[in-house]
Amino acid sequence: MTNSEQTTVLITGANKGLGFEAARRLGELGWTIFLGSRDEGRGRAAADKLTDGGAKVVMVPLDVTSDESVTAAVRLVREHTDRLDVLINNAGAPGRGIAPADATVEEIHSVYDTNVYGPIRVTQAFLPLLRAAEQPRVVMVSSGGGSFAVVTDPAQPFSKMHELAYSSSKAALNMLTVRYAQALPGIKFNVATPGEVANRKFAATDMNRHTGELTVTEGTDSIVRLALLDADGPTGTFTDRLGPVAW
Ligand SMILES: NC(=O)c1ccc[n+]([C@@H]2O[C@H](COP(=O)([O-])OP(=O)(O)OC[C@H]3O[C@@H](n4cnc5c(N)ncnc54)[C@H](OP(=O)(O)O)[C@@H]3O)[C@@H](O)[C@H]2O)c1
């Protein structure tokens, strides 16, 4: 059951923003949505909205920085299914944009805990359920800021945003994805970035105080496309809604 009504997907950080929109769109296809949210109240409210629209949704309390929370999430998902077709590691922390000279290990560690160790924790914990699926896919939600090509291009705003934590965490996430893809050929691992890198556009969400020029629907195009990959689809790629993004 790869893209049928029985398809299951877990999305981290799905109580709002791009995670919520991805949940809405995949829910419209009839998929069962495991809606991850670190705050139960916010998660419940988001799940209720989708359920009211007719989607099949299970709210999963899930803080990606906590081993206990991730273990409890696996337990809860197992109560509903014996396989997970798609995992979308979407939860992300922007950091505080501290200048490199002032960035402390504590600041960087807290961003990595969400953006790097989070996807590792969640992916590892859900591997048995993913392996039980026919054509499992993992989508890592990264950023143009994780691309060396983008950050070193003077025409890209990222080249002038002087910070360490967010961009380096997303670069690490990109490499993790490639290494997982190489090591686990039975699961497709791909990186999506929500913006249009060539046009220097991103999607309006709380993370950027709604300054993005793209809608959340446009922002989730690359995420949804990678979630829907069939058996012939690629693994180990980095794309936005327009196509391949340079590493
Ligand atoms: N918007 C863009 O154009 C853009 C561009 C590049 C990359 N991205 C990436 O896209 C992803 C989604 O971001 P967004 O724009 O939709 O931002 P957002 O609206 O701020 O959503 C971020 C989500 O991540 C959740 N989250 C944060 N820390 C978490 C944790 N420890 N455990 C579980 N969930 C956690 C947040 O939960 P709370 O509500 O509890 O805080 C929220 O649900 C992020 O990975 C971001 O880096 C977005």
The ligand as an SDF file (V2000), in Angstrom:
LIG
                    3D

 48 52  0  0  0  0  0  0  0  0999 V2000
    9.0500   28.4750    5.8050 N   0  0  0  0  0  0  0  0  0  0  0  0
    9.9940   28.2540    4.9150 C   0  0  0  0  0  0  0  0  0  0  0  0
    9.9870   28.7670    3.7850 O   0  0  0  0  0  0  0  0  0  0  0  0
   11.1280   27.3480    5.2380 C   0  0  0  0  0  0  0  0  0  0  0  0
   12.3090   27.4960    4.4960 C   0  0  0  0  0  0  0  0  0  0  0  0
   13.3410   26.6280    4.7310 C   0  0  0  0  0  0  0  0  0  0  0  0
   13.1870   25.6070    5.6460 C   0  0  0  0  0  0  0  0  0  0  0  0
   12.0340   25.4960    6.3730 N   0  0  0  0  0  0  0  0  0  0  0  0
   11.9120   24.3660    7.3010 C   0  0  0  0  0  0  0  0  0  0  0  0
   10.5870   23.8730    7.2700 O   0  0  0  0  0  0  0  0  0  0  0  0
   10.2750   23.2350    8.5120 C   0  0  0  0  0  0  0  0  0  0  0  0
    8.9320   23.7370    9.0230 C   0  0  0  0  0  0  0  0  0  0  0  0
    9.0600   25.1160    9.3290 O   0  0  0  0  0  0  0  0  0  0  0  0
    7.8660   26.1640    9.1930 P   0  0  0  0  0  0  0  0  0  0  0  0
    8.3110   27.2050    8.2530 O   0  0  0  0  0  0  0  0  0  0  0  0
    6.5820   25.4610    8.9690 O   0  0  0  0  0  0  0  0  0  0  0  0
    7.9250   26.8390   10.6540 O   0  0  0  0  0  0  0  0  0  0  0  0
    6.8910   26.8790   11.8820 P   0  0  0  0  0  0  0  0  0  0  0  0
    5.5500   27.2890   11.4130 O   0  0  0  0  0  0  0  0  0  0  0  0
    7.5830   27.6990   12.9150 O   0  0  0  0  0  0  0  0  0  0  0  0
    6.7810   25.3580   12.3470 O   0  0  0  0  0  0  0  0  0  0  0  0
    7.8280   24.7150   13.0270 C   0  0  0  0  0  0  0  0  0  0  0  0
    7.2390   23.4530   13.6360 C   0  0  0  0  0  0  0  0  0  0  0  0
    8.3060   22.7230   14.2780 O   0  0  0  0  0  0  0  0  0  0  0  0
    7.8460   22.4050   15.5880 C   0  0  0  0  0  0  0  0  0  0  0  0
    8.9510   22.1470   16.5230 N   0  0  0  0  0  0  0  0  0  0  0  0
    9.9560   22.9710   16.8960 C   0  0  0  0  0  0  0  0  0  0  0  0
   10.7450   22.3440   17.7940 N   0  0  0  0  0  0  0  0  0  0  0  0
   10.2110   21.1130   17.9930 C   0  0  0  0  0  0  0  0  0  0  0  0
   10.5470   20.0060   18.8020 C   0  0  0  0  0  0  0  0  0  0  0  0
   11.5900   20.0340   19.6350 N   0  0  0  0  0  0  0  0  0  0  0  0
    9.7830   18.8880   18.7230 N   0  0  0  0  0  0  0  0  0  0  0  0
    8.7210   18.8280   17.8930 C   0  0  0  0  0  0  0  0  0  0  0  0
    8.3200   19.8530   17.1280 N   0  0  0  0  0  0  0  0  0  0  0  0
    9.0650   20.9840   17.1850 C   0  0  0  0  0  0  0  0  0  0  0  0
    7.0140   23.6060   16.0080 C   0  0  0  0  0  0  0  0  0  0  0  0
    6.2250   23.2990   17.1360 O   0  0  0  0  0  0  0  0  0  0  0  0
    5.6620   24.4470   18.1400 P   0  0  0  0  0  0  0  0  0  0  0  0
    4.4260   25.0060   17.4980 O   0  0  0  0  0  0  0  0  0  0  0  0
    5.4060   23.6770   19.3920 O   0  0  0  0  0  0  0  0  0  0  0  0
    6.7500   25.4810   18.2880 O   0  0  0  0  0  0  0  0  0  0  0  0
    6.2010   23.7750   14.7260 C   0  0  0  0  0  0  0  0  0  0  0  0
    5.1750   22.8180   14.6570 O   0  0  0  0  0  0  0  0  0  0  0  0
   11.4700   23.5340    9.4420 C   0  0  0  0  0  0  0  0  0  0  0  0
   12.3270   22.4150    9.5000 O   0  0  0  0  0  0  0  0  0  0  0  0
   12.1580   24.7070    8.7530 C   0  0  0  0  0  0  0  0  0  0  0  0
   13.5310   24.7770    9.0720 O   0  0  0  0  0  0  0  0  0  0  0  0
   11.0070   26.3680    6.1920 C   0  0  0  0  0  0  0  0  0  0  0  0
  1  2  1  0
  2  3  2  0
  2  4  1  0
  4  5  1  0
  4 48  2  0
  5  6  2  0
  6  7  1  0
  7  8  2  0
  8  9  1  0
  8 48  1  0
  9 10  1  0
  9 46  1  0
 10 11  1  0
 11 12  1  0
 11 44  1  0
 12 13  1  0
 13 14  1  0
 14 15  2  0
 14 16  1  0
 14 17  1  0
 17 18  1  0
 18 19  2  0
 18 20  1  0
 18 21  1  0
 21 22  1  0
 22 23  1  0
 23 24  1  0
 23 42  1  0
 24 25  1  0
 25 26  1  0
 25 36  1  0
 26 27  1  0
 26 35  1  0
 27 28  2  0
 28 29  1  0
 29 30  1  0
 29 35  2  0
 30 31  1  0
 30 32  2  0
 32 33  1  0
 33 34  2  0
 34 35  1  0
 36 37  1  0
 36 42  1  0
 37 38  1  0
 38 39  2  0
 38 40  1  0
 38 41  1  0
 42 43  1  0
 44 45  1  0
 44 46  1  0
 46 47  1  0
M  CHG  2   8   1  16  -1
M  END
$$$$
